[in-house]
Amino acid sequence: MHRHLVKSALVTGAALAVLCACGTGSGERTSEAHGTKAAVPAPPEKKPVKGLPGMPPVLDPEDVYAADRPGKLSPVVKDFPSRVYVPNTESDTVTVIDPKTYEVIDTIRVGRQPQHVVPSWDLKTLWVNNNRGHTLTPIDPRTGKAGKDVEVHDPYNLYFTPNGRYAVVMASLDRELVFRDPHTMKVKKTVPVSCYGVNHADFSLDGRYFIVSCEFSGELLKVDTEKMEVVGQQRLPFEGAMPQDVKVSPDGKRFYIADMMAHGMWVLDGDTFSEPALMPTGKGCHGLYVGRDSREMYVTNRGEGTISVFDFTQGRLTKKWKLPDGGSPDMGGVSADGKVLWLSGRYDAEVYAVDTRTGIQLARIPVGSGPHGLAVYPQPGRYSLGHTGVFR
């Protein structure tokens, strides 16, 4: 009888142990084995961006450069030959380079003092900005042939509104922003400005405003795209500031403005347009170019022959590459596959090809005198905002 009670107690204890185990980790493991584990919450949906009327929709609210991935060419340009177009300001020519062979394959005679080669909004034309010749020379990127010059006064630089409705001429010495028809270049509205030397710009994520640098007075403008009006103006907090290129961050929260006299980039909150902070990069900070993965930006330091690499996520500079034998890296662009950074050597009559992974110089190519805003074309993207190739 005693043995029977003991045996019953052992059996009952074992049964309880099994029952208790059903609420422990062993039970959870059994559930996992049968695929009944609680689902991981789905990431919150990205809120769509209410863009400028008529603008193509923003593909990714967290990455304005989402359309610029390696080799992601628009059907409009996919059959265009890959070329590097170099405007030579003192030679009044455009040097054409084959990026596969690093050889000069053509020299195009254009107007006086060509500053930048600018892809049109619809990607079909390259416009050469003949600043002192007061003309734009169209180049057909399919054939590489130049067309008839179009009269445009003081075209130092050229941009396009994100909806493709207007071309915006940066009339530097005229102290004007001139909104024109993007095809005929007929004037639609002229906006006088009180700053001196409007030259570079970039647009907000939603395209509703753009930030403009004023080189000779050390100022910045904020312009309402739809109203075509200056809605903000400030002087940079640095004596002798000389702002140059402008680029918006992938998430659209900051603008970076190169300054060749402050030797660094200004970091600006475009929405509030509050006073920016200076991030030193190197002597003669000049051009800003975003990599194909939207993670890094290449910063040219023209006065010391170097290229700084800025990491957007970390918010800091991570590398600095020095050109062998020095140089004056100025304006340029990234190859369609993202592997090569092409830059003009402003004071050295040459062009540099640099490996974007290692910083190693791949080629150094003699061109005309005073090479400036070269364009690598074609590049990925749905449409062009202008300059040497700012694509969305």
N, C-alpha and C positions, 0 to 999 in steps of 0.2 A: 504494500500500500504506500509506504513512504517513497519507494523508488518510483512508483507510478506518478505521484504528485510532483516529484522532482523532474521527471521526464516531461510532464505536462507544462510545468513552469518554463522549462528550457524551450519547448516548442512555441509556447505563447510569446516568450521574450524575443525569439528569433523572428516571429511573425510581426511583432511590433517594430522590431528593428527595420524589417523590410518596408513596412508601411511608412515609418518615419523617413526612410531614405528617399521616398517618392518626392519629398519636398526639399531635398538637398541638391548639391551639385551633380550627383549621379543622375538624378532625374532630368536636370538641365541638359546634361550631355546626351541623354537619350533623345530629348526633344530636338537638339541640334542635329543629331544623326538623321532624324526624320524631316529635317528642313523646316521646322516650325519656330525657329528663333525669331524674336521680334525684329521687324524690318527697320533698317537704318533710315532715319528721316531724310526725305529728299531735300536737296539744297534749295534754298528759296529762289523763286523765279526772278530773273533779272528784269527790273522795271524798264519798259521800253522808253526810249528817248523821244521827246517831242521836239523834233528838229525844225529847222528853218523850212517854211512852206516851199514845196517843190524839190527839196533835197532828198536824194536817195536815202532810205532808212539806214540808221546806224546798225551795223551787223552785231556788234557786241558793246553794250554800255560800259564795259570795263576795259575796252581796248579799241581806241579810235583807229588803230592801224591793222585791224583784223583782216582787211582785204589785201594786205601787202605781204602775204606769206610767200616763201620761195617758189618761184616759177608759176605763180597763180596769175597768169596773164589774161587780160580781157580778150574776148574774141576779136575785138577791134584791132588789137596789136599783135596777136599771136604769130602772124606771118611776117612781121616787120623784121628786117635784119638787125641784129644787136650791134649798136654803135655807141661811141663816146664822142659827143659834140663839144668842142672847146672854143669859146669865143675869145679871141685875142684882142684886147682893148687897144693896144698900140699898133697892131698890124692891120686892123680892120678886116679880119678874116675869121673864119670858123674852121678849125682843124678837125678832121674826122678820123677817128681811130677805130680799128678792128680790135675788140677786146680779147679775141681768141689768140691773135698773133702779136698783139701790142705794136702793130705797125700803123703808120699814118697812110690812109688810103685815098684821102682827098683833102683839098683846101678850097673853101668856098669864099669868094669875095663878097663882103656885105657892106653895110653903111658905116659911118664914122663912130668909133668907140663902142663896139658891141660889149655889153656887160653880162648878160645872162641868156642862156638858151632855155626856153620855157615851154613845156608840153601844154597844149590846149586842154580845156575842160573835157572835151569829147575824145581826147587822146589822138586825134587824127592829124594834128599839125604841130610843128615845133616853131615857136616864134623867137627870132633873134632880136634882142632889145638894143637897137643902135642909138645909144643915149644922146650923143652930140650930133648924130645925123638926123635925129628926130623922125626915125622910121622904124617899123618892124619888118623884118624879112621872114616870110614864111618858108619853111623847109618841109617837104613831103618826106616823112620818115620811111615810107615804103620804097622810095626811089633814091632818096638822099639829094634830090634836086631842089634848088631854091626857086621860089616864085617871085612875083612882082612885089616890090616894097609897098607898104601901106604907111601913109603919113600919120604919125602920132608924136605929139610934142613931148620932149623930155622923158622918154620911156626908160628910166633907170632900171625898174623891175616891174614884173607883171604877175598878177594873181587873178583867180577866178572865184566868184562866190560859189558856195557849195551846191547851190541849186542850178548852177550853170547859166544863170540869167545875165550876169554881168562879168566883164573883164574889169579888173581894177588896176590902173596904171599908177605906179609909184613915181610921181613926177617930183623928183628930189629937189632940184633947184627952183622949180616953179612953186614949190610949197603947196602942192595939191594932191588930193586923191581923186583920180578921174575915173568915174564909172562909165564903161563903154559897152557897146554891143560886142559880144564875145567872138563874132565872126567878121563883121564889117569894120569893127573898131570905131564906129561913129559914137560921138559923145552923147551920153544919156544924162549925166549929172556931174558937175564939178564941185568938189568939196575943198575949199581953201582951208589950210591949217596954219596955226601960228608957230608950230615947231619948225625946225630946219633940217632937211635931209631925210625925209621919209624913204625908207629903203626895203626893210624886210617885214614879214608878217606871218601869222598863223591863226587859224580859226578855232573856236571853241568846239567841244564835242558835239553840241547841238547845232553848230553853224550859225548861231544867232548873233555872235559878235566876233571881232578879231582884234588882236593886239598888234600894233605897229611900232617899230623902232624908228626913232629920229636920230640919225647918226651925228649930225653936226651940232645939235643943241642938247644932246644927252637926255632926251625925253622919250616917254612912251605915250601912245594914244590907245584908247579903247573905242572901237567903232561899232555902232549898231548896223548889222549887215542889211536888214530889211529896210530900215529908215534911211540908210546911207548917211549917217550923221555921227560926228565925234561926240561920245557921251562921257569920256573921261580923259584926263591928261595929267601927267605927273613928271617931275624932273627926278632923275635917278640920284640917289644920295651919295654921289662920288664926284669930286671936283675933276672936270675934264672927261667925264664919262663919254663913251663913243659906242653905243649899242649897235649890234649887227644882226646876225641871224636869230630867228625866233622859232621855237618848236613847243608844241603842247605835249604834255605827258600822256601815255597811253590811256590812263583813266580820266583824262580831261581835267584833273584837279589843279594842275600847275602849268605855268608857262616858263620856259627857260629862254633867257635872252643873252646871247654872247656879247661880251664887251671887250674890245681890243685895247682899251686904255686901262680898264679896271682889272684886266688879265684874269677874267673868270666869267661865270654865268650868274645872272640874276635869276632868282627863283621867285616867281610871282603867282599869287592867287588871282586868277583872272576874273572870277566872279565878284570878289570884293574890291579888286583893283587897289589893294592896300600896298604899303611900302614893301618892296621886295628885299630879299636877303642875298648877299653876294657869296658865291662859292668859287674860290680861286681854282683855276685849272692850269694856267700857263700863260706866258707872255704873248700878247696879241690874240687872245681868244676870238675866234671868228665864225666858223661854220659848225652847224649841228646836224647830225644825220642819224636817224633811228635804224637799228638793225632789223632784220626780217622777222625775228622772233619777239619783237617789242620789249625785249629785256634790257638791251643796252643802247646807249647813244654815243656816237663817236664825235669828239669835240676837237676841232683843229686849232692849234695854237700857232698862228702864222709867224709870230715874232721869234719863236725858238725852235721851229722845225719839229714839233712834236704833235702827237695825237693822244688826248686823254680819253679814257673809256669810263662812262658813267653808267652805273647800275640803277635802274628805276626802282626796283623792289627795295634795295638796300639804301637808296637815297644818297649814294656816295660814289666817289671816284674809286675804281678798283685797279686800273692799270694806266701806264703811260708808255707810249711807243715813240722812239726817236728815229727819225729818218736818217739813214746812213749818209754821211757827207752833208748833213743839214738840208735846208730847203725852206720854202715858204708856203706850207699847205693852207689852202684857202677854201674855195667852194667845190662842191662835187656831188657825189651820190653813191649809192650801194648797188652792186650788180643785181640782176634779177634773181639769181640763186642765193644771194646774200653772202657770198664767199669773198668778194673783193670790194674794197672801198677805193673809189676813184676820186682824186683830188687835183686841182690845178695848183701849180707852183707860181704864185702871182708875180714874184720878183725874179724868177729864175728861168722863165721861158720853157717850162717843162710841166709834165703831168706825172703823177705818182699813182701806181697801183699797189695797194696794201692788202695783205691777207687779213681778213677780219677775225680769224681765230688766233693767230700768232703775232700779228703786228709786223710781220716780215715784209719788207718791200719786194714786190714781185717784178716791178718794172719802173723805169724812169725814162720818159719819152720826150724828146725835144719837140716843141711846138712853136707858135708865133710868140710875139712879144706881149707881155701883160695878160697872160691867160687868167680868166676870172670864173664866171658862173657856168661851169661845164655841166652838161646833162648826160646821164647814162640812160639810154633808151633802146627798147621799151623796158618798162618796169611793171611789177604787179600793181593791181589796183583797178577800181571801177571807174574812177574819174580823177582828174588832176585839179589841184588847187593852185597850181602855178609854181613860181620860182624855178629852181633847177629840178623839180620833181617832188612835189608833196602830194601823195596819193591817199585816197580813202576807198 
